[in-house]
C-alpha cells in the first residue's frame, strides 16, 4: 500500500492557473502539526488565561515590530523621481552560508524574513511550470523563496508563491571592451541553475545603432545558436548623440537603459536573474508605467492588463479567445512613460515563449530557444516608436488600389453560380464591391490548385465577368498538399516529392499530417526551391482561373493531428524542460512535430515563421504572374510580414463582444507593422443578427481591410440578405468608405514610406492626455478623422471621448469644442459618427460601385480650420497598381494648406496620373463670418455660406496637377 504525505495549505501552490480551483488563502493562525501526526504526540495540558494573554501580547509585539521594519524598509526605498525601480536587494548571508546552515532553523528563518521583504508585485516566478503542485520543498530545492499568497483573482495567474531571492545565482560581468558600435562583454556564472543545458559563459554585445535605437545581443560564444532569418538593418558606426544612456552592473550582471532627457528608466534587467540555458532563456525588466501595448497575437483589450497576465506566443489555429496563443507571434511592446513619452522593445526571437506581465510594473521574457537579441526604440512619441520599429522589421507594402475596396466571401456558396448570383445582386442594388472571394468549397476534394468541375465548373467564367466589371477575384489556399492521390494524378504532390519541397520528419521522410483534403504533406517555405515550386503551381492554376490575389489560411501550420501520422519522437525538443503556456500543452498540439526538419532549421525554431515564409513566397509568385502589386491576406503572421501580406483577425463570432474586440485587434496590428488588417464583418461563426450586421458594416467600413465573411451552414449575411432599411444603411456605410478612398490611399502611402499607422489609436495623437491611453472603442484614421462606432445593441446614441480642441461633425461641419471630455452623440441605425480634427484637410471623391470608377471622379476638399484659421493635408496619387511607383518616381504628391483665408495647393512631385483628376469643390469648416468675396486663381467664384460657419465653393474644375489658390475676404 502506498503512503502519501499530507500537504498543508501553506505548502501547496497550483502553478500558473492551469487547475480550475484557486489556491487557498493563508490561514490566520500559525500552522501547527499535522493532525494525524499530532495524535501520536502526548497531549499537553490546556494553557492558563494568563499564559494565553502573554503569548498573544508577544505575538502582537512581533507583528508590530515586523510592520515597523517593513515600513522603514519601504520608506528608505526608491525616491519619487524613480518610482518604478524595484526595492534594493535585501542584505543576507552568502549563498554558501545559506546552503551550509539551511538545516539550522534560525538561518532558515532569517532567509525567509529576507524573502518576505520583497513586495508581492516584485516577486518573479521561480517555478513557472504548469500543472505542478509547488510545495515548499520543491521551491527551496531551487534555492527560491516560498511564501503562499492570497487567492488569485479569476482568470489570472496570481502572485507567485515561489520566487527568486535577492541572492539567487546569476551572471557576473567579468570583462568589457569597447567596439566600433558600443561595447562587448563576457558574462560568467559559477553555479548551474535548475534547467538542464546551462550555458555558464555568454557574450553580451551592446550596439548604439542610431540615436533612437539600441540593440543588445546575448549569445553563446562557444556554439552558434538559431537566429531568426529576417533581414534587419546593419549599423556601421556608433550613434553620435544617443537619446539613451546605458549602465551596466557587474555582479550580478544588469543592464539599465535610461532616457537621457528625463532620466526615465526604460529597461532594468537587474530586477530578476538572467537565465541562459539551451532550452530556457529568461530576461526580466521593470517597466516605467502600466501602459503596455502590442505583444500580439492575443484577444484582449488594446491596453494590456499587467496584473499577473501571461501572454504566450506560438502560432496556433484556434478561434480568437482570451488567454490563448493565437495565429501569430509578435514579441514587441510599446510602453508609455510619465509625461507622454513612449518607447518600444522588440525581442527578435521566434521560439515558443511566455511574456509575463506583473503589477510592479515589470515584464519577463521566457523563451525556449534561439538567442536574446533585442532592440529598444526611444521614440519619443508613440508614432515615432512604431516608425523606428518598422525601420528594423521592414516597411509595409503599398497595397494595390482595389485591396481597399469592399470584399465579400463566405464558406458555403457551394457553387460558382450561387457565388455569381450574390455578385449580381449587389450590382442590382448598386452596392459597392471590388472583390469576390471563395473559401475551400471551390476546390475539388479540398485540394489546392484545383476547382470542383461540377459545382464550380463556371468559375473561370465568373472571374472573367468580374474583370469585365472592374472587379477582382481572390481564392483560398491552404499549405497542406494532399498526399493520397494516385501517382501521376496530382501534379502538386508528385512534383513536390520530386523536388524535395516538403517538410521531413526526424528520420528524413516526408512528414504526413491531416487537414481538409485528408492526409497531407507540408511545403517547406524556408527553402527557395519550394518558392519556385509554389510559383509553378500558381502559374499553372492561373492559366485556368485568372485569380487576382491569394488568401493563405491554416498556415500556423495547422494539423488535425498532433504531430504526424507516425507521432513524434520522445525527446527534449518535443518535450522541453519548460513548455510555455500554449493551447494543448504540447509544441506539437494541432501542428507538426517540433523535431520536423526544414531547410533552415528544425520546426522547433521555425514554427511561428511558417506564415511569414508562405506569405513571402506567395507575394513573390503573384508579382511574377500578374506583374502588379501582390495582394495576399494571411492568417499566421510574424514581424516583417507587412512587407508581403495583410492579415484578418481570424474566425470570430457574430457577437457584439467580437465587434468590440476587433478594434483592439486592428489597432494592435497597426502597431505591429501590418496596417492592412480587419475582422470578418458581421462575424464568421454563429447566425448573423441584422442590427449587429449593420453596426459591424459601419465599423468595418473603417477597417483598413474590409471583408464580410461567414461560415458554412450559416444564413447569408451580405448586405442584400437583410431588410431594405438595413441594406440601405450598409450601402451608405460602404459608399462613405469609397468616398474617402483618397484619404485611405494616402495613409497607406505614409505607412509604406514612413512607417505610420493607418488606423491609429487616439493616444498616438494625444500622448499627453492619459484619458486616451485605454480607449479602444474609438480610433482615428491618420491624425484627423475620428471614428466613433456604436458597439452595443438597441441604442440610438453613443458616448465618445473628444480630446481637448476643436472638432467638426464630418457630415455637417457643426463644431464641437472639447475640454477633453466624453460627449453623447446621436447615432440612429443608419449613422456612424465621424469628426474632423481642427487643422486638417482631407480629399474625398464621389463614390461609385468600384474603386476603379470612384478613383477617377473629381475631388472634393474638406478643410477643418483651427481657431487661427489654419489647416493642412496631403494626397498621394499614382496608377494604383504598378509595383514600386514611389521608388521609381511614378507618382504625384500634393500638399494642401490654409492660412490667413487662403488655401494653396502645392504639387511637390508631379506625374501624369494627376492630370486625369480635377478638384471640383471645396468646403471650409470654421469660417467665422460670411465672406464678401471668394477668388479662385484670381477669378471670382460663386460660393455658399451656412450659419454653422461652413463655406463651400463649387464648380471649380481645377486640374489636380497644377498649383491653385482659393481665397476669401470679408
Secondary structure, 3 states (H helix, E strand, C coil): CCCCCCCCHHHEEEHHHCCCCCCCCCCCCCCCCCHHHHCCCCCCCCCCHHHHHHHHHHHHHHHHHHHHHHHHHHHCCCCHHHCCCCCCCCCCCCHHHHHHHCCCHHHHHHHHHHHHCCCHHHCCECCCCCCCEEEHHHHHHCCCEECCCCCCCCCCCCCCCEECCCCCCCCEEEEEEECCCEEEEEEECCCCCCCCCECCEEEEEEEEEECCEEEEEEECCCCCCCCCCCCCCCCCCCCCCCCEEEEEECECCEEEEEECCCCCEEEEHHHCCCEEECCEEEEEEECCCCCEEEEECCECCCCCCCCCEEEEECCCCCCCCECCCCCCEEEEEEEECHHHCEEEEEECCCCCEEEEEECCCEEEEEECCCCEEEEEECCCCHHHHHHHHHHHHCCCCCCCHHHHCEEECCCCCCCHHHHHHHHHHHHHCCCCCCEEEECHHHCECCECCCCCCCCCCCHHHHHHHHHHCCCEEEEEEECEEECCCCCCCCHHHHHHHHHCCECECCCCCECEEEECCEEEEEECCCCHHHHHHHHHHHHHHHCCCCCCEEEEECCCCCCCCCECCCCCCCCCCCCCCCCCCCCCCCCCCCCECCCCECCCCEHHHHHHHHHHHHHHHHHHHHHHHHCCCCCEEECCCECCHHHCCEEECCCCECCHHHHHHHHHHHHHHHHCCCCCEECEECCCECCCCHHHHHHHHHHHCCCCCEEECCCCCCCCCCHHHCCHHHHHHHHHHHHHHHHCHHHHHHHHHHHHHHCCCCEECHHHHCCCCHHHCCCCCEEEECCCEEEECCCCCCCCEEEEEECCEEEEECCCCCEEEECCEEEEEECCCCCCEEEEECCEEEEEECCCCCHHHHCCCCEEEEEECCCCCCEEEEEEECCCCCCCCCCCCCCEEEEEEEECCEEEEEEEECCHHHHHCEEEEEEEECCCCCCCEEEECCEECCEEEECCCEEEECCCCEECCCCEEEEEEC
